[in-house]
Amino acid sequence: MSRRVVIAPDSFKGTCAASRAARAIAEGWTSVEPDADVVLRPMADGGEGTLEAFASAYPEARRVPVRVTGPAGWPVDAAWLLLPPDDDAPSGTGVVELASTSGIELLGGALRGRDASTLGFGQAVRAALDHGVSRVILGIGSSASTDGGIGLLTALDARFTDRHGVSVPPGAAGLDELDRVDLTRLRALPERGGTVLGDVTNPLTGPRGAATVFGPQKGLDASEVARADAGLARLARLLDADPDAPGAGAAGGTGFALLAWGAGLVGGAAEVAALTGLEGAIAGADVVITGEGSYDAQSADGKTPSFVVQRAREAGARIVIIAGRVADDAAAAGIETLSLTEIAGSAEAAMADPLRWLSEAGRRAARAEQG
């Protein structure tokens, strides 16, 4: 009987999407064991790679191209994913990813903390609604902005104005001037609702809020963080949602805007796993391989690889983690690790040709299986 190998990595952020990483690892494994029953289930938690994870799990899904306004205001060519109809969504499900429409990677390192916007994400959501989908699944990780989701809701026909009735500017800057919100023309959720995939549980405001915790990563200095936090508090008084709800602060407050729209927030990794059939794939597996760009103690405590590891343990499978870098504090009983940095000889070499070294890691994992 052929060995069953499930390959379920997260993305190697900035270098390789989860789906490409999974294929490269599989190529390495099958070069050693051609008869292995290899199942690919690339993972995501709502951030970069979410669309690819669904596309890999649903071969019949269709990409629908869309041109949107990127986080800095220039056009971005993106796509949303149309999943086939089923009993829960008779007109299909639209999967939309913030990372590819309003994500921080689209800025190319030129952060725009004050004026980056979620408008493009909202335009892609609107395109899915215009198509007539029965429900939407929205991945909101990897955002570039701290605009409280006002760009998103503006694209869905909400209006955010200052005290003179003039539309506020995009981004966190617009929150400074926000005085009034008009939701009378806001597009409704599709008939089967919306599910939001998030990777954090932070509230909207305060010491654990969107601006304080994540604003510096997006280019806000200390004074701008304070202004953005005050602006988000102002938004919280104008929209009917709980700013303290877990995940309200996700994606610079986009989680809060989506709660106000009526969508439900869930843990991204668990939901992606459920929707792509990860647990069914792992049941009866002999080997489970996961990984990400940098594997450390934080990865082992709540991030996507830890979710996969837990399911693999429950199935009694051999567990292998392949990562660009494996930190000294990441050691755990019963888990084998392979570092692309060590295999390639340096981090620079690993990042220059990640697919080559992922394939080599897959080969090494398979050879170790054979003893």
N, C-alpha and C positions, 0 to 999 in steps of 0.2 A: 504494500500500500504506500502511495506517495505521501511524503511529509507535507503537512499543511502549514504554510507560512503566511502570516498576516503582516502587512507592512503599512503602518499608520503613523507617519511622521507629521509634525507641524511644519510650517514653512521655515526655511533658513533665511530669516529676515534680511532683505537687502541683497541676497545672492541667489536664492533658488526657491521657487514656489513648492509647496508641499507635494503637489501632483508630480512635478518633475523629479523631486527628490525620491518619491516612492518608486517611480519607474526606474531611476538609475540604480537604486538599491536592489530592485528586483532583477535587473539585468545582471548585476554582479552575482546574486545568489544563483540564478538559473544557469550561469556559465559553469558553475560547479555542480549543480544538481538540476539538470534539465527537466526531470520528471516531477519536480516539486509542484504541489498545488499552491501557487502563489496568488494571494488575494490582496488587492490594493485598496486601502481605505485612507487616503490622505486626510489629515485632520485640520481643523481650524477652530478658533474660539470666537469668531465674529469679526476678526481683523483680516489682515492680508491673507489671501488664499482661501477665503470662505467660498467664493464663487467656484474656484477650481475643485474644492472638496466635493461640492454638490455635483459638478459636472462629471467628475470621475465616478461618483456613486450612481448617477443616472445617465447612462450612455445615450438615452433617447432625448435628453434635455436639449434645448435649443438656445444658443446665444442670440440675443437681440441687440444689435449695435445701437448706441445712442451717443450723441455729442452733447456734452454738458459744460457748464461753467466751472472750471477747476477752482481749487481753494484760494488761488491768488487772482482769479478773475479772467484768466485766459482759457480758451477752449481746450477740452480734453476729450479724446475719443475713448469711450468705455463701452460697457455692455451690461445688460442684466440677463438673468438666466430664467428661461421658461421651463418649469418642470411639467411633465405630462399630467393630464387630468387623472384624478382618482376619486374615491368616495368622499374624501374630506375636502377636495377642491375640484369640483366638476369642470371648471373652466381653466384649470391649471393653477400653479403657484408661481409667483414671481419672486426670485431671489435677487436682492440688490445689496451691493457691498459698498460701504462708505469708503473703504481704503482706496478703491480704484476710481472714485469719483470726487472725493473731497479729502483724500488721505495725505498724511504728512510726507510720504515718499514722493508725491507728485511735485513737491516744492524743491526737490533736488538739493536740500541742505540750506536753501535760502528761506529761513523761517519767516513767517508773517504773523506774528503773535496777535497783533491788534486787528488786522483786517482779513485774515483767512476766514473762509465762510463754508457752511454746509449747503449752499445753494445747489451745487451740482448733484449732490446726493439726492436732494429733494426732486430735482429734475428727472433723475433716473427713476425714482419711486413713482413720479407722475406718469412717466412713460409706461411703466408696468400697469398702473391703474387704467390708463387710456386703452391698453390692450384688452382689458376686461378680465384680468385674473381673479380667481375666487378668494385668494389670500396672498399675503406677502410675508416673506421672511427677510429680515433686515439685519445685516451684520454691521456693527458700528465700532469696531476696533480701528486703531491706527489713524485717528483723526488728526487734522492739522490745526483745528480751530478751537476757540473757547467762546462760541457765539450762542450757547444755550439752545442750539437747534433752530434759531430764528430764520436762518437761510433755508433750511429744510422746509419749514412751515410756510415761508414766503412762496416757495415753488409750488406749494399745494394751495395757494390762494388766500393764505392768512395775510393780514396787513399789520405791520409794526410801525408806529409813528411817534414823532416827538410831540411836544406840547403845542406846536403850530399845525399839526396834522400832516406833516411832511414825513415820508418814509425814511426810516433811519438808515445810515450807511451799513454796509456789510460787516460781519465779524464782531469781535468783542467791543470794537469802537461804537457800534450801534447800540449796545446795551447802555452806554453812558447817557444817551439821549432819549432812551425809551420812556414813553409816557402812557401809551395806549395800545391796546391790542384789539383787532377786529377779526373775529373768527366766523363771521356770518357766511362767508363764501368758501370756507375751508373744505377741501375735498374730503369725503368720508372714506373710512377704511373699506376695503372690499367686504363682501357679505360674510366671508368666513374669517375675517379679522386679520390681525398682524402679530407676528412673533418677532421679538427683537433679541438678537444674539449679542450678549455683552461679555466682556472679560474682566470687569471690575465691579465692585459693590459700593463704591463711594457715593455719598449723598451729593446734592447739587452744590451746596455752599458750606462755608466753615473751614476748620483746620484740616478736614479730610475731603473737602469739596473739590470740584473740577478745577477751579483756578489755582487753588493753593497747592494741590498735589501735582497736577499735570501741566499747569500753565508754563512753568519754567522750561519744560521740555519742548514747548511749542513757541518759545521765543519771548515770553513775557518776563520783564524784570520785576523787582519787588513792588515798585509802585503800581505797575500795570496789573500785577496779580491782585492787589487790593482793589483796584478800580473794577477789574473783571468780576471779582467776588461780589462787590456791591451791585454791579449790574445784573448778575445772575439772581441775587436776592430781589432786585426790582422786578425781574421777569417772573419770579416765583409768586409775587403778589398779584400778577396779572393773568396767570394761567391756572386752570383748575387741575392741579396734580400735586402729589406729595413730594416736596423737595428732599425729604429725608428718606424716601424709598430707596432700598438698595439698588444701585445702578443708575439713579437719577443723574449722577455726575459723570456717567460714562460719556466718552467722546465729547468732552467739553460742554456737557449739559445736554447733548442730543438725546440722551436717555430720558431726561425730564420732558423734553418736547414731545417725544413719542408716547410717553405716558399720558400727556395732555391730549394727544390725538386719539388715545384709546387703545393703543397697542400694549402687549404684555412683554415684560422683560424677563429673560431666562438666562441661565448660565450657558455660555456659548458652546463650550466643549461637549457638555452633556447633551445638548440639543442637537448639535451636528452629528454626534455619535448615534443618537436615536434616529434621526432622519436619514442617515446614510447606512444604517444597519451594521454598525461596528460590532455591537455585542453578539449578534448572530454570526458574524464572520469569525469572531474570536472563539466562540463556542467550539470546542473540539480541536482548536489549533495546537500544533506542536511547538511553534515558535511565533513570538510576536515581537516585531521590531518597531520602535518609535524613535523620536528624536526631535531636535530643533537646533537653531544656530549656536546657542550657548546653554549648556546644561549645568546647573548649579543647585544649591540647596533650595533656592526659590522655585526652581523647576520641579523639584521633588515635593513641593508643598502647595499644590493647588493649580498649577499650570497644566496645559494640555497633555504633555507627556505623563504627568502623574495620574491623570484620568485613565489613559491607556494602560499604564502599568498596573493599576488597581484591577482593571478588568482582566488583564492577562494573568495576574496572580489568582484571581477567582477561578480561571479556567485551567490552572495548573500548567501553564505554558512556560517554556524557556523565554526569558525576557532579555532583549538586546536594545541598548540605546546607542544611536549613532548621532553625534553632535559635532558641530564645527569646533567647539571647544568644550572640554569636560573639566570643570573646576574640582579642586582638591576636596571641597566640602560636599561633593555630590555622591560620594560612595554610599551604597545601600546594599544590604544583604539580598542575594538572589538576583541581582541585576548586573549584567555585563555591559561595559561601556567601550565604545570605540570613538576616538577623537580624530577628526579629519586633520586637525593641526598636526598631531603626532604622525599620522600616516603620511601626510604630504611633506612634512619636515618643517613647515612654518605656517602661521596663520595667513600670510600673504599668498603663499602657494595654494593653500586650500581654497581661499576665496577667489583666486584667479581662474580656477577650473573645478568648481564644486561637483559637477556631475561626474567627472573622472574619479574623484576621490570618494564620492558616495558609492559609485559602482565597486571600487576597490574595497570599501568597507563591507559591502554586501558579500563580496567574494570571501573576505576573511571570516565573516560571521558564518558562512556556509561551511568553510573548511573546518572551523572549530566544531561545528555540529557533527562532522564526519570523524572527528578525533584526529 
